[in-house]
Amino acid sequence: MFRSLTTTAAGFAKRAATPALTTRVLSRGMAFPAGQKELLNRSLKDQDPEMFDIIEREKRRQRESIVLIASENFTSRSVMGALGSILQNKYSEGYPGARYYGGNEQIDMSERLCQKRALEAFNLNPEEWGVNVQPLSGAPANLYVYGALMKPHDRLMGLDLPHGGHLSHGYQTDTKKISMVSSYFETFPYQVNQETGVIDYDTLEKNSKLYRPKIIIAGASAYPREIDYERMRKIADGCGAYLMSDMAHISGLVAADVLKSPFPYSDIVTTTTHKSLRGPRGALIFYRKGVRGTDKKGNPIKYDLENPINASVFPGHQGGPHNHTIAALAVALKQTKTETFKEYQHQVLKNSKAFAEAFTKLGYNMSSGGTDTHLILVDLRSKGIDGARVERVLELVNIASNKNTVAGDKSAMIPGGIRVGTPAMTSRGLGEKDFEKVAGFIDRAVNIAKEANSKAPGKKVKDFKEYVADGKHIPEVQALRKEIEEFARQFPTAGFSEDEMLPQYRN
């Protein structure tokens, strides 16, 4: 046996030395191509300079821009450390202790830790609440809940998209089902009062008793006011519906006790994890456990959410979870319990209120008259310009925002407002006075957009965009862009150091 092994090894060595073949390294009786080892261990910079350069350019953009997209944030270096870890190598269909693959000891530890921290982040009793940490993102997480609790063509009510709702809540127009949720299920929206900009709870209550939905969603994507969860609970009870709260935008503020928690009133709570929570791109589904109510005889009726929701996530909709994301989420959830995180969330809210007041002083109308949260919906209609045109000019001057519908709009592509939020730039250290200055930058951009619109060869947004192009022929655009770059550079980057950037993108 020993002779046959040595003969085989000698044969390997002889073949490895043959010039026509790739040089091989003999290790523990196995031949390993040297090129393979190099391929697997070279840095990104050495392996793929083109992609490395794209990332460096993005670092420059983040450093020199004012990021006001309410659904964006800058996550921490430690979160990104877990996100880029070797945990991404492991396949782990199933749940801790019940996997369909071997070798998941550490993966189970990581997922259980993430579940524990998710409950702790929102001060939840594990006897009363459970959580699934495997959803890949927010819209799928919502779909998983619907799939767990409803049959095809069961009924759902959510906030209408043009009134601040989210696509995943079942948006459809008069002529088309935009979200596939509205194809799988029957959806009927509730709306805001067009005069106040606040959710019309009375009409929602009346319609819910007629429509009898299986689920009512309390949540929004562009609604600047706190939701009255207590009222939503009463409305859901009045029609026998589950109350599902989608706190994707505000979960960080809820964790820090800056905004009211939906948990005391909800049956299910979903959230993304990369917005105000400042984690990786993932999602959480929280579900009630224990007693839901009593029957006519006084016998307890227990929740049956855990198994249906877990089965809807896997194997119903997903395969193997993204273990590197779950680990990164656990890191972010640990951060929510620090005083630094709570101070940050308080500052997010203070900045948002100062931002809204600055716009009001500049003569802008706010949807609902102001804000209770991290975001502001600026109504541009009184300024004679739309959100699509203003968004483009803002992009040219290094301000990232997004066009957004306001109550009464007919088109989501040419809406009457822009949505701006404070979480990302608060992560970089901006305070109230800084956001007042940013409001001034935006006001100047609005005026540039109005002037450019008057000079565009046609009335369509396409004509406007062709006229402004890259903005290099518009002196006001170039001057404002330079001023904003200098302003943004004053504040430290988040998650990466300026010293790590390539010199050509740092200076």
Secondary structure, 3 states (H helix, E strand, C coil): CHHHHHHHHHHHHHHHCCCCCCCEEEECCEEEEHHHHHHHHCCHHHHCHHHHHHHHHHHHHHHHCEECCCCCCCCCHHHHHHHCCHHHHCCCCEECCEECCCCCHHHHHHHHHHHHHHHHHCCCCCCCEEEECCCCCHHHHHHHHHHHHCCCCCEEECECHHHCCCHHHCCCCCCCCCCCHHHHCEECCECECCCCCCECHHHHHHHHHHHCCCEEEEECCCCCCCCCHHHHHHHHHHHCCEEEEECCCCHHHHHCCCCCCCHHHCCEEEEECCCCCCCCCCEEEEEECCEEEECCCCCEEECCCHHHHHHHHHHHHCCCCCHHHHHHHHHHHHHCCCHHHHHHHHHHHHHHHHHHHHHHHCCCEEHHHCCCCCEEEEECHHHCCCHHHHHHHHHHCCEECEEECCCCCCCCCCCCEEEEECHHHHHCCCCHHHHHHHHHHHHHHHHHHHHHHHHCCCCCHHHHHHHHCCCCCCHHHHHHHHHHHHHHHCCCCCCCCHHHCCHHHHC
